[in-house]
Amino acid sequence: MPDVDVIVVGAGPAGSCAAIVLARAGKKVVLIERGPFPGSKNMYGGVVYPRILDQLIPEWWLEAPIQRWVTRRSTMIMTDTKALTIDFRSQAWGAPPYNGATAYRPDFDAWLADHAVAAGAELICSTTVTGLLHDANGHVSGVVTDRPDGELTASVVIACDGVNSFLAKQEGLYGEFDAANYTLGVKETLALPKDVIDERFGVRGTDGVDIEIIGCTGGVNGGGFIYTNLDTIAVGLVLKLPKLAAQKQRPEQLIARLKAHPAIAPLVEGGEIKEYSAHLIPEAGISMLPTLAGNGILLAGDAAALCLAAGIWLEGVNFAMASGMYAGQAAAEAIRSKDTSVAGLAGYQRRLEATFVLKDHRKLRRAPELVLSDRVQHLYPEFATSVAERMFRVDNPEPKPGVRKIVAQERKRVGIRRRDLAKDGLAGLRSFG
Ligand SMILES: Cc1cc2nc3c(=O)[nH]c(=O)nc-3n(C[C@H](O)[C@H](O)[C@H](O)COP(=O)(O)OP(=O)(O)OC[C@H]3O[C@@H](n4cnc5c(N)ncnc54)[C@H](O)[C@@H]3O)c2cc1C
């Protein structure tokens, strides 16, 4: 008999949601976290979309450790001297059932893990899983940890150990590592008084702002973000690894460049750096997904590369919570039917396919490549901002040239071929349409 029914490795959003589901299903579940407490080692940009939690924690918004509710969502396209912003506001997003929220990961992850413990899961912190155990048939049968008496056996192991999952690799569930599939996310947390943040970002109370930026990463392909917390703001970049390695500027220099931009400097001025953090993001979407299940093992969250970074969105926590939840359900089902082989665990893939987790990834399969392409990154921001500049400029005594003429002239000046514009437009429509 195994020591427990399920071992969940990693108490991030994926691991805690898996553990909640399993504990509530009456399974003996152990949640192992290498940090001193859940969330202590975790970083992200700062916006979480917790809608999926409706299924686990009804009215989660009454208790979740939220900083601000995102009621203002902007997408900014910039060059060194210009910026064009689409700025959306909805007061409905500042009231139940809400949409997105800013939250600190040490608070949010610890809160989710508390729910797992309240449901009956055993949480073991400051413990690193160093390998997998296998039975005589080669099925995963438990884990080895860095504790002296560190072996623990289980019917199923759910690897929620984050990006670059060591356990998934050990089990041979990933292909070759390809740096092009990853971006490096870097972030500064800047302290500013709440009233200053409210004034600069045009919000009140617990309303908050999410700004996604393109064209702000110099020669490196990627994107930027600014999110408001109550009395800090998060300013960061995601940077495509091969492009980052191929040039000389360090990530912190690129953030400094963003903070000095005329459209950003007035927002961040005087902010005292409280924290600098960096982390990899599995950014290539469906094309980099590993095999999601093996005999006795499931992968969820970033360990399964289920992060959606498609320009308009940077979502990972919601995909982690959902995939963790579905992994927990599938493991409970497999244990009930006494078949924890790949076939017995097939309910996991079925659930992912039937929901936004894989539907969104399939629909947006072309998006990561398109958004991180050289044209979108380096030519289109110049094109879009120059068209806007000429449209808004009053050039009397010259008469207005008309939008079609401006677009045609700027396209030629920037050096975008009509064929490429049509091709990218179609790819964009197919992805986002
Ligand atoms: C810069 C940046 C910005 C981002 N912005 C956003 C955003 O705004 N919104 C959003 O939704 N997503 C964002 N993401 C993505 C998001 O952070 C991830 O998709 C999400 O954290 C994945 O959750 P997870 O539970 O799968 O993994 P993680 O959150 O990485 O958790 C993994 C856990 O496993 C533990 N662990 C790892 N190895 C072991 C081991 N061997 N033994 C024991 N424990 C182990 C870790 O300590 C950690 O607690 C961002 C990511 C980055 C890097």
The ligand as an SDF file (V2000), in Angstrom:
LIG
                    3D

 53 58  0  0  0  0  0  0  0  0999 V2000
    7.3460   38.1240  -14.9700 C   0  0  0  0  0  0  0  0  0  0  0  0
    6.1250   37.2780  -15.0000 C   0  0  0  0  0  0  0  0  0  0  0  0
    4.8940   37.8820  -15.1130 C   0  0  0  0  0  0  0  0  0  0  0  0
    3.7320   37.1250  -15.0960 C   0  0  0  0  0  0  0  0  0  0  0  0
    2.5440   37.7680  -15.0490 N   0  0  0  0  0  0  0  0  0  0  0  0
    1.4170   37.0710  -14.8810 C   0  0  0  0  0  0  0  0  0  0  0  0
    0.2000   37.7480  -14.6230 C   0  0  0  0  0  0  0  0  0  0  0  0
    0.1580   38.9790  -14.4860 O   0  0  0  0  0  0  0  0  0  0  0  0
   -0.9310   37.0170  -14.5020 N   0  0  0  0  0  0  0  0  0  0  0  0
   -0.9040   35.6460  -14.5720 C   0  0  0  0  0  0  0  0  0  0  0  0
   -1.9630   35.0310  -14.4450 O   0  0  0  0  0  0  0  0  0  0  0  0
    0.2530   34.9810  -14.7720 N   0  0  0  0  0  0  0  0  0  0  0  0
    1.4170   35.6500  -14.9090 C   0  0  0  0  0  0  0  0  0  0  0  0
    2.5950   34.9950  -15.0440 N   0  0  0  0  0  0  0  0  0  0  0  0
    2.5860   33.5220  -15.1330 C   0  0  0  0  0  0  0  0  0  0  0  0
    2.3310   32.8730  -13.7630 C   0  0  0  0  0  0  0  0  0  0  0  0
    3.2390   33.3790  -12.8170 O   0  0  0  0  0  0  0  0  0  0  0  0
    2.4900   31.3530  -13.8460 C   0  0  0  0  0  0  0  0  0  0  0  0
    1.8190   30.8650  -14.9760 O   0  0  0  0  0  0  0  0  0  0  0  0
    1.9340   30.6830  -12.5750 C   0  0  0  0  0  0  0  0  0  0  0  0
    2.6560   31.1120  -11.4660 O   0  0  0  0  0  0  0  0  0  0  0  0
    2.0110   29.1710  -12.6880 C   0  0  0  0  0  0  0  0  0  0  0  0
    1.5850   28.5900  -11.4760 O   0  0  0  0  0  0  0  0  0  0  0  0
    2.1160   27.1560  -11.0540 P   0  0  0  0  0  0  0  0  0  0  0  0
    1.4230   26.7850   -9.7940 O   0  0  0  0  0  0  0  0  0  0  0  0
    2.0310   26.2320  -12.2010 O   0  0  0  0  0  0  0  0  0  0  0  0
    3.6900   27.3430  -10.8140 O   0  0  0  0  0  0  0  0  0  0  0  0
    4.4610   28.2810   -9.7880 P   0  0  0  0  0  0  0  0  0  0  0  0
    3.6680   29.4450   -9.4130 O   0  0  0  0  0  0  0  0  0  0  0  0
    5.8000   28.4940  -10.3990 O   0  0  0  0  0  0  0  0  0  0  0  0
    4.6070   27.3780   -8.4930 O   0  0  0  0  0  0  0  0  0  0  0  0
    5.4710   26.2630   -8.4570 C   0  0  0  0  0  0  0  0  0  0  0  0
    5.7000   25.9100   -6.9950 C   0  0  0  0  0  0  0  0  0  0  0  0
    6.4500   24.7120   -6.9200 O   0  0  0  0  0  0  0  0  0  0  0  0
    7.4790   24.8700   -5.9640 C   0  0  0  0  0  0  0  0  0  0  0  0
    8.5280   23.9260   -6.3550 N   0  0  0  0  0  0  0  0  0  0  0  0
    9.2540   23.9340   -7.5120 C   0  0  0  0  0  0  0  0  0  0  0  0
   10.0800   22.8740   -7.5590 N   0  0  0  0  0  0  0  0  0  0  0  0
    9.8690   22.1840   -6.4050 C   0  0  0  0  0  0  0  0  0  0  0  0
   10.4240   20.9810   -5.8930 C   0  0  0  0  0  0  0  0  0  0  0  0
   11.3370   20.2940   -6.5690 N   0  0  0  0  0  0  0  0  0  0  0  0
   10.0060   20.5540   -4.6930 N   0  0  0  0  0  0  0  0  0  0  0  0
    9.0430   21.2360   -3.9940 C   0  0  0  0  0  0  0  0  0  0  0  0
    8.4790   22.3890   -4.4460 N   0  0  0  0  0  0  0  0  0  0  0  0
    8.8840   22.8310   -5.6450 C   0  0  0  0  0  0  0  0  0  0  0  0
    7.8680   26.3460   -6.0630 C   0  0  0  0  0  0  0  0  0  0  0  0
    8.5380   26.8110   -4.9170 O   0  0  0  0  0  0  0  0  0  0  0  0
    6.4990   26.9830   -6.2680 C   0  0  0  0  0  0  0  0  0  0  0  0
    5.8620   27.2700   -5.0450 O   0  0  0  0  0  0  0  0  0  0  0  0
    3.7910   35.7030  -15.0530 C   0  0  0  0  0  0  0  0  0  0  0  0
    5.0310   35.0720  -14.9660 C   0  0  0  0  0  0  0  0  0  0  0  0
    6.1890   35.8530  -14.9040 C   0  0  0  0  0  0  0  0  0  0  0  0
    7.5000   35.1580  -14.7390 C   0  0  0  0  0  0  0  0  0  0  0  0
  1  2  1  0
  2  3  1  0
  2 52  2  0
  3  4  2  0
  4  5  1  0
  4 50  1  0
  5  6  2  0
  6  7  1  0
  6 13  1  0
  7  8  2  0
  7  9  1  0
  9 10  1  0
 10 11  2  0
 10 12  1  0
 12 13  2  0
 13 14  1  0
 14 15  1  0
 14 50  1  0
 15 16  1  0
 16 17  1  0
 16 18  1  0
 18 19  1  0
 18 20  1  0
 20 21  1  0
 20 22  1  0
 22 23  1  0
 23 24  1  0
 24 25  2  0
 24 26  1  0
 24 27  1  0
 27 28  1  0
 28 29  2  0
 28 30  1  0
 28 31  1  0
 31 32  1  0
 32 33  1  0
 33 34  1  0
 33 48  1  0
 34 35  1  0
 35 36  1  0
 35 46  1  0
 36 37  1  0
 36 45  1  0
 37 38  2  0
 38 39  1  0
 39 40  1  0
 39 45  2  0
 40 41  1  0
 40 42  2  0
 42 43  1  0
 43 44  2  0
 44 45  1  0
 46 47  1  0
 46 48  1  0
 48 49  1  0
 50 51  2  0
 51 52  1  0
 52 53  1  0
M  END
$$$$
